Amino acid sequence: MSEQERSAPRDFGWCLIELMGHRQRIGRAKEEEIAGGLMLRIDIPVDGDSTAAAEEYVTEYYGTSSIYALRPVSEQVARDHYARADPRPARPADYRPSTQIAHHDDDDLEDDYS
């Protein structure tokens, strides 16, 4: 096996991953190097339609020490699982428009401390 073959990230396909804290994730899993270490990247489908032109995924990364089990599953099992449960937060965090953020001028701060 050449050095290039050993360093190529592995694609595990569709998997059910069991994580520390009794969490489970299901989606396409592969290795990815981040900050000099290997992590598991999982792309979780958020819609059940595999024929959609722009299918949506949620991507999560996990360290290898937090993984208890990795079970290969079929794509249909993965899609059926997330047809019932969307992994996105109920109310995703978003940036507020700059008009809603209070700004303080430097002049105002000098007046408060004089």
For each residue, the residues with C-beta under 8 A, 3 or more apart:
1: 5 6
2: 5 6
3: 6 7
4: 7 8
5: 1 2 8
6: 1 2 3
7: 3 4
8: 4 5
9: 30 31 32 33
10: 30 31
11: 28 29 30 31
12: 15 28 29 30 31 70 72
13: 28 29 72
14: 26 27 28 29 72 73 74 75 77 78
15: 12 26 27 28 29 42 70 71 72 73
16: 24 25 26 69 70 71 73 77 78 81
17: 24 25 26 29 40 42 62 67 69 70 71
18: 23 24 67 68 69 70 71
19: 23 24 25 62 66 67 68
20: 23 66 67 68
21:
22:
23: 18 19 20
24: 16 17 18 19
25: 16 17 19 42 44 60 62 87
26: 14 15 16 17 44 73 77 78 81 82
27: 14 15 42 43 44 45 57 78 82
28: 11 12 13 14 15 42 43 78
29: 11 12 13 14 15 17 40 41 42 43 70
30: 9 10 11 12 40 41
31: 9 10 11 12 38 39 40 41
32: 9 38 39 40 41 61
33: 9 36 37 38 39
34: 37 38 39 61
35:
36: 33
37: 33 34 63
38: 31 32 33 34 64
39: 31 32 33 34 61 62 63 64
40: 17 29 30 31 32 61 62 63 64 67 70
41: 29 30 31 32 59 60 61
42: 15 17 25 27 28 29 59 60 61 62
43: 27 28 29 57 58 59
44: 25 26 27 57 58 59 60 82 87
45: 27 48 50 55 56 57 78 79 82
46: 56 57 58 82 86 87 88
47: 52 55 56
48: 45 79 80 82 83
49: 52 55
50: 45 55 75 79
51:
52: 47 49 55
53:
54:
55: 45 47 49 50 52
56: 45 46 47
57: 27 43 44 45 46
58: 43 44 46 87 88
59: 41 42 43 44
60: 25 41 42 44 87
61: 32 34 39 40 41 42
62: 17 19 25 39 40 42 66 67
63: 37 39 40 66 67
64: 38 39 40 67
65:
66: 19 20 62 63
67: 17 18 19 20 40 62 63 64 70
68: 18 19 20
69: 16 17 18
70: 12 15 16 17 18 29 40 67
71: 15 16 17 18
72: 12 13 14 15
73: 14 15 16 26 77 78
74: 14 77 78
75: 14 50 78 79
76: 79 80
77: 14 16 26 73 74 80 81
78: 14 16 26 27 28 45 73 74 75 81 82
79: 45 48 50 75 76 82 83
80: 48 76 77 83 84
81: 16 26 77 78 84 85
82: 26 27 44 45 46 48 78 79 85 86 87
83: 48 79 80
84: 80 81
85: 81 82
86: 46 82
87: 25 44 46 58 60 82
88: 46 58 92
89: 92 93
90:
91:
92: 88 89
93: 89
94:
95:
96: 100 101
97: 100 101
98: 101
99:
100: 96 97
101: 96 97 98
102:
103:
104: 108 109
105: 108 109
106: 109 110
107: 110 111
108: 104 105 111 112
109: 104 105 106 112 113
110: 106 107 113 114
111: 107 108 114
112: 108 109
113: 109 110
114: 110 111
